[in-house]
Amino acid sequence: MIDSRTAPYAALVLRVTLGALFLAHASLKVFVFTPAGTAKFFGSLGFPPELAYVVMTVEVLSGVALILGVWTRYAALAGIPILLGAIFTVHGAAGFFFTNPKGGWEFPAFWAIALAAQALLGDGAYALRPSRDVEAASAQLSGAHSR
């Protein structure tokens, strides 16, 4: 059974952690590899180099949205294709364990699953823009309890 008193805080912890991971991942591309270097790497994989800028933008926007609790479900869902792309183009051939040379697909897969869980959970506590469906459900529950 899910504890309805603590579940919103669990979703908050997951949401903020996932957002921070996206910002850290984007920061690696921007400050360590540089945007031009990241674009060159994407090109070496057979992708249009411009796709790197799209990925970095989605990582930053999703990270910020998750941390703030704005469009949480959409932000979580937007990150899943990026991680699946990382698995199928870079990490998949390296095996399962992330400690393998070139990093396996263990961590990106877990991250994608955690994003799917966040999308199912919703905003959690302290979201700046709680989902309307959550507000509607709360109003219905409040009305049901007052009868």
OpenMM code with the backbone's topology and positions (N, CA, C; nanometers):
from openmm import Vec3, app, unit

residues = "MET ILE ASP SER ARG THR ALA PRO TYR ALA ALA LEU VAL LEU ARG VAL THR LEU GLY ALA LEU PHE LEU ALA HIS ALA SER LEU LYS VAL PHE VAL PHE THR PRO ALA GLY THR ALA LYS PHE PHE GLY SER LEU GLY PHE PRO PRO GLU LEU ALA TYR VAL VAL MET THR VAL GLU VAL LEU SER GLY VAL ALA LEU ILE LEU GLY VAL TRP THR ARG TYR ALA ALA LEU ALA GLY ILE PRO ILE LEU LEU GLY ALA ILE PHE THR VAL HIS GLY ALA ALA GLY PHE PHE PHE THR ASN PRO LYS GLY GLY TRP GLU PHE PRO ALA PHE TRP ALA ILE ALA LEU ALA ALA GLN ALA LEU LEU GLY ASP GLY ALA TYR ALA LEU ARG PRO SER ARG ASP VAL GLU ALA ALA SER ALA GLN LEU SER GLY ALA HIS SER ARG".split()
positions = [
    Vec3(0.0840, -0.1184, 0.0000),
    Vec3(0.0000, 0.0000, 0.0000),
    Vec3(0.0883, 0.1244, 0.0000),
    Vec3(0.0469, 0.2235, -0.0691),
    Vec3(0.1218, 0.3479, -0.0771),
    Vec3(0.0775, 0.4398, 0.0353),
    Vec3(0.1737, 0.4946, 0.1058),
    Vec3(0.1445, 0.5884, 0.2138),
    Vec3(0.1175, 0.7248, 0.1511),
    Vec3(-0.0067, 0.7661, 0.1513),
    Vec3(-0.0449, 0.8911, 0.0845),
    Vec3(0.0118, 1.0144, 0.1545),
    Vec3(0.0570, 1.0002, 0.2785),
    Vec3(0.1178, 1.1145, 0.3485),
    Vec3(0.2604, 1.1403, 0.3014),
    Vec3(0.3358, 1.0330, 0.2706),
    Vec3(0.4758, 1.0503, 0.2334),
    Vec3(0.5016, 1.0396, 0.0831),
    Vec3(0.4079, 0.9852, 0.0077),
    Vec3(0.4271, 0.9664, -0.1366),
    Vec3(0.4597, 1.0965, -0.2104),
    Vec3(0.3940, 1.2086, -0.1784),
    Vec3(0.4305, 1.3324, -0.2481),
    Vec3(0.5758, 1.3740, -0.2237),
    Vec3(0.6276, 1.3419, -0.1068),
    Vec3(0.7671, 1.3768, -0.0761),
    Vec3(0.8644, 1.2823, -0.1468),
    Vec3(0.8235, 1.1572, -0.1630),
    Vec3(0.9046, 1.0627, -0.2402),
    Vec3(0.9130, 1.1089, -0.3860),
    Vec3(0.7999, 1.1526, -0.4407),
    Vec3(0.7995, 1.2038, -0.5781),
    Vec3(0.8850, 1.3297, -0.5889),
    Vec3(0.8827, 1.4130, -0.4856),
    Vec3(0.9671, 1.5338, -0.4833),
    Vec3(1.1146, 1.4968, -0.4867),
    Vec3(1.1554, 1.4031, -0.4030),
    Vec3(1.2964, 1.3618, -0.3983),
    Vec3(1.3387, 1.3060, -0.5337),
    Vec3(1.2568, 1.2220, -0.5914),
    Vec3(1.2878, 1.1650, -0.7227),
    Vec3(1.2950, 1.2744, -0.8281),
    Vec3(1.1980, 1.3645, -0.8266),
    Vec3(1.1908, 1.4723, -0.9259),
    Vec3(1.3139, 1.5619, -0.9211),
    Vec3(1.3529, 1.6038, -0.8025),
    Vec3(1.4685, 1.6935, -0.7882),
    Vec3(1.5980, 1.6205, -0.8254),
    Vec3(1.6092, 1.4938, -0.7861),
    Vec3(1.7285, 1.4171, -0.8191),
    Vec3(1.7425, 1.3986, -0.9694),
    Vec3(1.6331, 1.3634, -1.0356),
    Vec3(1.6373, 1.3462, -1.1811),
    Vec3(1.6707, 1.4775, -1.2509),
    Vec3(1.6146, 1.5868, -1.2025),
    Vec3(1.6462, 1.7171, -1.2601),
    Vec3(1.7927, 1.7530, -1.2435),
    Vec3(1.8474, 1.7271, -1.1248),
    Vec3(1.9890, 1.7553, -1.0995),
    Vec3(2.0787, 1.6695, -1.1889),
    Vec3(2.0394, 1.5449, -1.2108),
    Vec3(2.1173, 1.4589, -1.3007),
    Vec3(2.1195, 1.5156, -1.4428),
    Vec3(2.0049, 1.5638, -1.4888),
    Vec3(2.0018, 1.6231, -1.6228),
    Vec3(2.0903, 1.7465, -1.6312),
    Vec3(2.0855, 1.8307, -1.5292),
    Vec3(2.1700, 1.9502, -1.5327),
    Vec3(2.3180, 1.9135, -1.5268),
    Vec3(2.3527, 1.8125, -1.4478),
    Vec3(2.4922, 1.7673, -1.4416),
    Vec3(2.5364, 1.7108, -1.5763),
    Vec3(2.4504, 1.6335, -1.6379),
    Vec3(2.4820, 1.5729, -1.7671),
    Vec3(2.4975, 1.6795, -1.8750),
    Vec3(2.4089, 1.7780, -1.8750),
    Vec3(2.4196, 1.8880, -1.9714),
    Vec3(2.5454, 1.9703, -1.9450),
    Vec3(2.5767, 1.9918, -1.8180),
    Vec3(2.6968, 2.0684, -1.7823),
    Vec3(2.8230, 2.0002, -1.8317),
    Vec3(2.8264, 1.8682, -1.8258),
    Vec3(2.9407, 1.7933, -1.8778),
    Vec3(2.9588, 1.8219, -2.0266),
    Vec3(2.8476, 1.8214, -2.0995),
    Vec3(2.8545, 1.8476, -2.2434),
    Vec3(2.8956, 1.9922, -2.2726),
    Vec3(2.8470, 2.0857, -2.1921),
    Vec3(2.8735, 2.2274, -2.2178),
    Vec3(3.0122, 2.2691, -2.1704),
    Vec3(3.0492, 2.2310, -2.0485),
    Vec3(3.1720, 2.2842, -1.9886),
    Vec3(3.2947, 2.1954, -2.0035),
    Vec3(3.2768, 2.0649, -2.0211),
    Vec3(3.3912, 1.9759, -2.0341),
    Vec3(3.4151, 1.9407, -2.1808),
    Vec3(3.3141, 1.8828, -2.2444),
    Vec3(3.3294, 1.8437, -2.3841),
    Vec3(3.3143, 1.9616, -2.4793),
    Vec3(3.2501, 2.0661, -2.4350),
    Vec3(3.2118, 2.1863, -2.5093),
    Vec3(3.1013, 2.1528, -2.6103),
    Vec3(3.0155, 2.2489, -2.6388),
    Vec3(2.9097, 2.2228, -2.7375),
    Vec3(2.9648, 2.1786, -2.8737),
    Vec3(3.0725, 2.2418, -2.9183),
    Vec3(3.1302, 2.2034, -3.0474),
    Vec3(3.1845, 2.0613, -3.0428),
    Vec3(3.2479, 2.0252, -2.9329),
    Vec3(3.2998, 1.8884, -2.9180),
    Vec3(3.1881, 1.7861, -2.9107),
    Vec3(3.0800, 1.8216, -2.8425),
    Vec3(2.9644, 1.7320, -2.8338),
    Vec3(2.9023, 1.7140, -2.9717),
    Vec3(2.8910, 1.8229, -3.0467),
    Vec3(2.8361, 1.8145, -3.1826),
    Vec3(2.9247, 1.7267, -3.2709),
    Vec3(3.0550, 1.7402, -3.2556),
    Vec3(3.1479, 1.6574, -3.3336),
    Vec3(3.1295, 1.5090, -3.2978),
    Vec3(3.1118, 1.4807, -3.1684),
    Vec3(3.0899, 1.3428, -3.1253),
    Vec3(2.9604, 1.2875, -3.1848),
    Vec3(2.8539, 1.3663, -3.1816),
    Vec3(2.7273, 1.3223, -3.2412),
    Vec3(2.7470, 1.2922, -3.3898),
    Vec3(2.8225, 1.3781, -3.4575),
    Vec3(2.8522, 1.3551, -3.5990),
    Vec3(2.9285, 1.2257, -3.6210),
    Vec3(3.0206, 1.1931, -3.5285),
    Vec3(3.0976, 1.0695, -3.5419),
    Vec3(3.0107, 0.9458, -3.5250),
    Vec3(2.8960, 0.9617, -3.4614),
    Vec3(2.8015, 0.8509, -3.4445),
    Vec3(2.7063, 0.8373, -3.5631),
    Vec3(2.7167, 0.9301, -3.6583),
    Vec3(2.6300, 0.9264, -3.7756),
    Vec3(2.5077, 1.0153, -3.7649),
    Vec3(2.4977, 1.0899, -3.6546),
    Vec3(2.3864, 1.1827, -3.6372),
    Vec3(2.4233, 1.3185, -3.6935),
    Vec3(2.3235, 1.3994, -3.7265),
    Vec3(2.3550, 1.5378, -3.7627),
    Vec3(2.4158, 1.6069, -3.6398),
    Vec3(2.5269, 1.6744, -3.6552),
    Vec3(2.5894, 1.7400, -3.5395),
    Vec3(2.4951, 1.8357, -3.4655),
    Vec3(2.3990, 1.8946, -3.5379),
    Vec3(2.3049, 1.9878, -3.4756),
    Vec3(2.2180, 1.9194, -3.3691),
    Vec3(2.2027, 1.7897, -3.3799),
    Vec3(2.1229, 1.7159, -3.2817),
    Vec3(2.1813, 1.7306, -3.1411),
    Vec3(2.3108, 1.7494, -3.1312),
    Vec3(2.3738, 1.7687, -2.9999),
    Vec3(2.3168, 1.8906, -2.9289),
    Vec3(2.2904, 1.9963, -3.0029),
    Vec3(2.2351, 2.1181, -2.9432),
    Vec3(2.0911, 2.0966, -2.8970),
    Vec3(2.0172, 2.0163, -2.9717),
    Vec3(1.8808, 1.9818, -2.9305),
    Vec3(1.8850, 1.9016, -2.8011),
    Vec3(1.9739, 1.8030, -2.7952),
    Vec3(1.9866, 1.7184, -2.6763),
    Vec3(2.0267, 1.8016, -2.5549),
    Vec3(2.1253, 1.8877, -2.5716),
    Vec3(2.1690, 1.9720, -2.4587),
    Vec3(2.0560, 2.0627, -2.4117),
    Vec3(1.9802, 2.1169, -2.5045),
    Vec3(1.8673, 2.2042, -2.4689),
    Vec3(1.7606, 2.1264, -2.3932),
    Vec3(1.7270, 2.0078, -2.4417),
    Vec3(1.6267, 1.9260, -2.3731),
    Vec3(1.6758, 1.8881, -2.2335),
    Vec3(1.8030, 1.8542, -2.2203),
    Vec3(1.8572, 1.8197, -2.0892),
    Vec3(1.8465, 1.9362, -1.9911),
    Vec3(1.8807, 2.0551, -2.0361),
    Vec3(1.8734, 2.1724, -1.9471),
    Vec3(1.7283, 2.2048, -1.9130),
    Vec3(1.6418, 2.2120, -2.0139),
    Vec3(1.5019, 2.2474, -1.9891),
    Vec3(1.4313, 2.1422, -1.9044),
    Vec3(1.4561, 2.0151, -1.9336),
    Vec3(1.3951, 1.9087, -1.8529),
    Vec3(1.4475, 1.9132, -1.7104),
    Vec3(1.5762, 1.9362, -1.6950),
    Vec3(1.6340, 1.9439, -1.5615),
    Vec3(1.5737, 2.0553, -1.4787),
    Vec3(1.5635, 2.1722, -1.5365),
    Vec3(1.5054, 2.2864, -1.4656),
    Vec3(1.3576, 2.2611, -1.4356),
    Vec3(1.2843, 2.2104, -1.5337),
    Vec3(1.1412, 2.1842, -1.5140),
    Vec3(1.1189, 2.0808, -1.4040),
    Vec3(1.2009, 1.9772, -1.4016),
    Vec3(1.1861, 1.8756, -1.2977),
    Vec3(1.2164, 1.9331, -1.1600),
    Vec3(1.3230, 2.0065, -1.1474),
    Vec3(1.3592, 2.0634, -1.0177),
    Vec3(1.2502, 2.1569, -0.9662),
    Vec3(1.1971, 2.2390, -1.0545),
    Vec3(1.0950, 2.3355, -1.0139),
    Vec3(0.9554, 2.2742, -1.0024),
    Vec3(0.9342, 2.1602, -1.0645),
    Vec3(0.8010, 2.1001, -1.0627),
    Vec3(0.7071, 2.1688, -1.1588),
    Vec3(0.7558, 2.1950, -1.2781),
    Vec3(0.6784, 2.2595, -1.3835),
    Vec3(0.6698, 2.1607, -1.5001),
    Vec3(0.5480, 2.1237, -1.5391),
    Vec3(0.5285, 2.0267, -1.6469),
    Vec3(0.6106, 1.8998, -1.6210),
    Vec3(0.6032, 1.8505, -1.5000),
    Vec3(0.6853, 1.7383, -1.4557),
    Vec3(0.6715, 1.6158, -1.5443),
    Vec3(0.5490, 1.5772, -1.5724),
    Vec3(0.5298, 1.4553, -1.6524),
    Vec3(0.5916, 1.4696, -1.7913),
    Vec3(0.5714, 1.5845, -1.8533),
    Vec3(0.6265, 1.6067, -1.9865),
    Vec3(0.7791, 1.6133, -1.9833),
    Vec3(0.8343, 1.6786, -1.8824),
    Vec3(0.9797, 1.6894, -1.8704),
    Vec3(1.0421, 1.5515, -1.8527),
    Vec3(0.9783, 1.4681, -1.7709),
    Vec3(1.0297, 1.3325, -1.7504),
    Vec3(1.0217, 1.2519, -1.8802),
    Vec3(0.9097, 1.2613, -1.9484),
    Vec3(0.8939, 1.1867, -2.0739),
    Vec3(0.9899, 1.2354, -2.1823),
    Vec3(1.0203, 1.3641, -2.1834),
    Vec3(1.1107, 1.4192, -2.2844),
    Vec3(1.2528, 1.3649, -2.2692),
    Vec3(1.2905, 1.3289, -2.1483),
    Vec3(1.4253, 1.2788, -2.1264),
    Vec3(1.4454, 1.1341, -2.1655),
    Vec3(1.3391, 1.0572, -2.1712),
    Vec3(1.3518, 0.9137, -2.1994),
    Vec3(1.4135, 0.8857, -2.3364),
    Vec3(1.3708, 0.9517, -2.4451),
    Vec3(1.4343, 0.9229, -2.5746),
    Vec3(1.5841, 0.9555, -2.5773),
    Vec3(1.6247, 1.0564, -2.5022),
    Vec3(1.7670, 1.0900, -2.4969),
    Vec3(1.8457, 0.9749, -2.4360),
    Vec3(1.7938, 0.9195, -2.3271),
    Vec3(1.8640, 0.8100, -2.2614),
    Vec3(1.8589, 0.6818, -2.3440),
    Vec3(1.7468, 0.6564, -2.4085),
    Vec3(1.7398, 0.5401, -2.4970),
    Vec3(1.8374, 0.5553, -2.6135),
    Vec3(1.8484, 0.6768, -2.6650),
    Vec3(1.9465, 0.7027, -2.7703),
    Vec3(2.0884, 0.6778, -2.7227),
    Vec3(2.1180, 0.7175, -2.5995),
    Vec3(2.2513, 0.6923, -2.5436),
    Vec3(2.2775, 0.5426, -2.5300),
    Vec3(2.1743, 0.4697, -2.4916),
    Vec3(2.1901, 0.3246, -2.4776),
    Vec3(2.2172, 0.2606, -2.6137),
    Vec3(2.1348, 0.2937, -2.7128),
    Vec3(2.1440, 0.2260, -2.8418),
    Vec3(2.2605, 0.2718, -2.9287),
    Vec3(2.3145, 0.3909, -2.9017),
    Vec3(2.4231, 0.4388, -2.9876),
    Vec3(2.5606, 0.4346, -2.9222),
    Vec3(2.5673, 0.4424, -2.7905),
    Vec3(2.6976, 0.4517, -2.7238),
    Vec3(2.7171, 0.3395, -2.6229),
    Vec3(2.6269, 0.3275, -2.5273),
    Vec3(2.6500, 0.2401, -2.4119),
    Vec3(2.6101, 0.0948, -2.4341),
    Vec3(2.5212, 0.0675, -2.5259),
    Vec3(2.4723, -0.0686, -2.5451),
    Vec3(2.5812, -0.1679, -2.5816),
    Vec3(2.6704, -0.1288, -2.6697),
    Vec3(2.7769, -0.2188, -2.7142),
    Vec3(2.8802, -0.2447, -2.6050),
    Vec3(2.8801, -0.1631, -2.5006),
    Vec3(2.9789, -0.1778, -2.3934),
    Vec3(2.9364, -0.2798, -2.2886),
    Vec3(2.8206, -0.3422, -2.3071),
    Vec3(2.7735, -0.4385, -2.2087),
    Vec3(2.6830, -0.3731, -2.1068),
    Vec3(2.6426, -0.4507, -2.0077),
    Vec3(2.5458, -0.4026, -1.9098),
    Vec3(2.6060, -0.3082, -1.8065),
    Vec3(2.7153, -0.3456, -1.7441),
    Vec3(2.7655, -0.2703, -1.6293),
    Vec3(2.8271, -0.1372, -1.6698),
    Vec3(2.7909, -0.0337, -1.5954),
    Vec3(2.8391, 0.1005, -1.6278),
    Vec3(2.9880, 0.1159, -1.5993),
    Vec3(3.0458, 0.0242, -1.5209),
    Vec3(3.1890, 0.0300, -1.4921),
    Vec3(3.2723, -0.0287, -1.6053),
    Vec3(3.2089, -0.0884, -1.7049),
    Vec3(3.2812, -0.1414, -1.8207),
    Vec3(3.3464, -0.0264, -1.8966),
    Vec3(3.4529, -0.0563, -1.9702),
    Vec3(3.5109, 0.0485, -2.0554),
    Vec3(3.4030, 0.1067, -2.1477),
    Vec3(3.4000, 0.2359, -2.1612),
    Vec3(3.3006, 0.3122, -2.2377),
    Vec3(3.1624, 0.3091, -2.1732),
    Vec3(3.1520, 0.2573, -2.0516),
    Vec3(3.0262, 0.2595, -1.9771),
    Vec3(2.9180, 0.1748, -2.0396),
    Vec3(2.8643, 0.0829, -1.9654),
    Vec3(2.7555, -0.0005, -2.0138),
    Vec3(2.6224, 0.0724, -2.0056),
    Vec3(2.5167, -0.0010, -2.0302),
    Vec3(2.3850, 0.0612, -2.0374),
    Vec3(2.3078, 0.0536, -1.9064),
    Vec3(2.3691, 0.0036, -1.8010),
    Vec3(2.3043, -0.0106, -1.6706),
    Vec3(2.2476, 0.1225, -1.6191),
    Vec3(2.3300, 0.2248, -1.6097),
    Vec3(2.2864, 0.3529, -1.5539),
    Vec3(2.1853, 0.4256, -1.6428),
    Vec3(2.2105, 0.4400, -1.7737),
    Vec3(2.1089, 0.5085, -1.8554),
    Vec3(1.9741, 0.4362, -1.8551),
    Vec3(1.9760, 0.3026, -1.8478),
    Vec3(1.8494, 0.2288, -1.8442),
    Vec3(1.7760, 0.2558, -1.7133),
    Vec3(1.8496, 0.2524, -1.6024),
    Vec3(1.7874, 0.2806, -1.4733),
    Vec3(1.7314, 0.4228, -1.4711),
    Vec3(1.8058, 0.5167, -1.5260),
    Vec3(1.7640, 0.6565, -1.5317),
    Vec3(1.6362, 0.6696, -1.6141),
    Vec3(1.6293, 0.6023, -1.7277),
    Vec3(1.5089, 0.6076, -1.8117),
    Vec3(1.3883, 0.5494, -1.7381),
    Vec3(1.4098, 0.4406, -1.6652),
    Vec3(1.3005, 0.3801, -1.5888),
    Vec3(1.2561, 0.4734, -1.4764),
    Vec3(1.3511, 0.5388, -1.4117),
    Vec3(1.3165, 0.6349, -1.3067),
    Vec3(1.2370, 0.7517, -1.3644),
    Vec3(1.2704, 0.7956, -1.4850),
    Vec3(1.1929, 0.9016, -1.5508),
    Vec3(1.0513, 0.8555, -1.5816),
    Vec3(1.0374, 0.7309, -1.6242),
    Vec3(0.9034, 0.6769, -1.6495),
    Vec3(0.8234, 0.6716, -1.5194),
    Vec3(0.8887, 0.6313, -1.4104),
    Vec3(0.8216, 0.6294, -1.2804),
    Vec3(0.7782, 0.7701, -1.2394),
    Vec3(0.8644, 0.8693, -1.2643),
    Vec3(0.8297, 1.0080, -1.2314),
    Vec3(0.7101, 1.0538, -1.3137),
    Vec3(0.7081, 1.0167, -1.4400),
    Vec3(0.5949, 1.0547, -1.5256),
    Vec3(0.4653, 0.9934, -1.4734),
    Vec3(0.4725, 0.8725, -1.4223),
    Vec3(0.3540, 0.8086, -1.3657),
    Vec3(0.3148, 0.8700, -1.2313),
    Vec3(0.4144, 0.9061, -1.1509),
    Vec3(0.3880, 0.9642, -1.0187),
    Vec3(0.3320, 1.1055, -1.0262),
    Vec3(0.3859, 1.1840, -1.1172),
    Vec3(0.3449, 1.3238, -1.1257),
    Vec3(0.4369, 1.4145, -1.0469),
    Vec3(0.3858, 1.5299, -1.0099),
    Vec3(0.4666, 1.6376, -0.9548),
    Vec3(0.5276, 1.6117, -0.8171),
    Vec3(0.4501, 1.5587, -0.7278),
    Vec3(0.4958, 1.5473, -0.5898),
    Vec3(0.4789, 1.6795, -0.5170),
    Vec3(0.5366, 1.6868, -0.3989),
    Vec3(0.5242, 1.8053, -0.3134),
    Vec3(0.6052, 1.9223, -0.3690),
    Vec3(0.5624, 2.0410, -0.3347),
    Vec3(0.6335, 2.1666, -0.3641),
    Vec3(0.6564, 2.1928, -0.5123),
    Vec3(0.5691, 2.1480, -0.5966),
    Vec3(0.5792, 2.1783, -0.7389),
    Vec3(0.5291, 2.3201, -0.7615),
    Vec3(0.6017, 2.3954, -0.8418),
    Vec3(0.5593, 2.5329, -0.8713),
    Vec3(0.4333, 2.5359, -0.9555),
    Vec3(0.4151, 2.4356, -1.0387),
    Vec3(0.2965, 2.4288, -1.1235),
    Vec3(0.2403, 2.2869, -1.1161),
    Vec3(0.1636, 2.2589, -1.0112),
    Vec3(0.1067, 2.1239, -0.9989),
    Vec3(0.0165, 2.0919, -1.1182),
    Vec3(0.0173, 1.9668, -1.1566),
    Vec3(-0.0662, 1.9225, -1.2690),
    Vec3(-0.2124, 1.9469, -1.2389),
    Vec3(-0.2865, 1.9831, -1.3408),
    Vec3(-0.4299, 2.0090, -1.3230),
    Vec3(-0.5041, 1.8829, -1.2815),
    Vec3(-0.4617, 1.7680, -1.3328),
    Vec3(-0.5306, 1.6445, -1.2976),
    Vec3(-0.5169, 1.6141, -1.1488),
    Vec3(-0.4055, 1.6523, -1.0898),
    Vec3(-0.3861, 1.6328, -0.9458),
    Vec3(-0.4771, 1.7279, -0.8682),
    Vec3(-0.4840, 1.8517, -0.9136),
    Vec3(-0.5718, 1.9488, -0.8470),
    Vec3(-0.7177, 1.9043, -0.8560),
    Vec3(-0.7585, 1.8542, -0.9723),
    Vec3(-0.8963, 1.8084, -0.9898),
    Vec3(-0.9255, 1.6888, -0.9003),
    Vec3(-0.8302, 1.5961, -0.8922),
    Vec3(-0.8493, 1.4790, -0.8062),
    Vec3(-0.8573, 1.5205, -0.6599),
    Vec3(-0.7743, 1.6166, -0.6191),
    Vec3(-0.7779, 1.6651, -0.4810),
    Vec3(-0.9116, 1.7307, -0.4496),
    Vec3(-0.9622, 1.8074, -0.5446),
    Vec3(-1.0916, 1.8732, -0.5244),
    Vec3(-1.2025, 1.7698, -0.5134),
    Vec3(-1.1971, 1.6658, -0.5940),
    Vec3(-1.2977, 1.5612, -0.5865),
    Vec3(-1.2907, 1.4876, -0.4530),
    Vec3(-1.1684, 1.4594, -0.4076),
    Vec3(-1.1525, 1.3908, -0.2797),
    Vec3(-1.2020, 1.4787, -0.1656),
    Vec3(-1.1695, 1.6069, -0.1718),
    Vec3(-1.2158, 1.6990, -0.0673),
    Vec3(-1.3677, 1.7051, -0.0633),
    Vec3(-1.4270, 1.7101, -0.1811),
    Vec3(-1.5731, 1.7133, -0.1879),
    Vec3(-1.6347, 1.5857, -0.1367),
    Vec3(-1.5709, 1.4729, -0.1658),
    Vec3(-1.6232, 1.3431, -0.1215),
    Vec3(-1.6147, 1.3306, 0.0303),
    Vec3(-1.5093, 1.3859, 0.0900),
    Vec3(-1.4919, 1.3757, 0.2350),
    Vec3(-1.5853, 1.4692, 0.3116),
    Vec3(-1.6304, 1.5743, 0.2458),
    Vec3(-1.7140, 1.6713, 0.3165),
    Vec3(-1.8622, 1.6333, 0.3141),
    Vec3(-1.8951, 1.5296, 0.2411),
    Vec3(-2.0361, 1.4899, 0.2318),
    Vec3(-2.0801, 1.4126, 0.3515),
] * unit.nanometer
topology = app.Topology()
chain = topology.addChain("A")
for resn in residues:
    res = topology.addResidue(resn, chain)
    for name in ("N", "CA", "C"):
        topology.addAtom(name, app.Element.getBySymbol(name[0]), res)
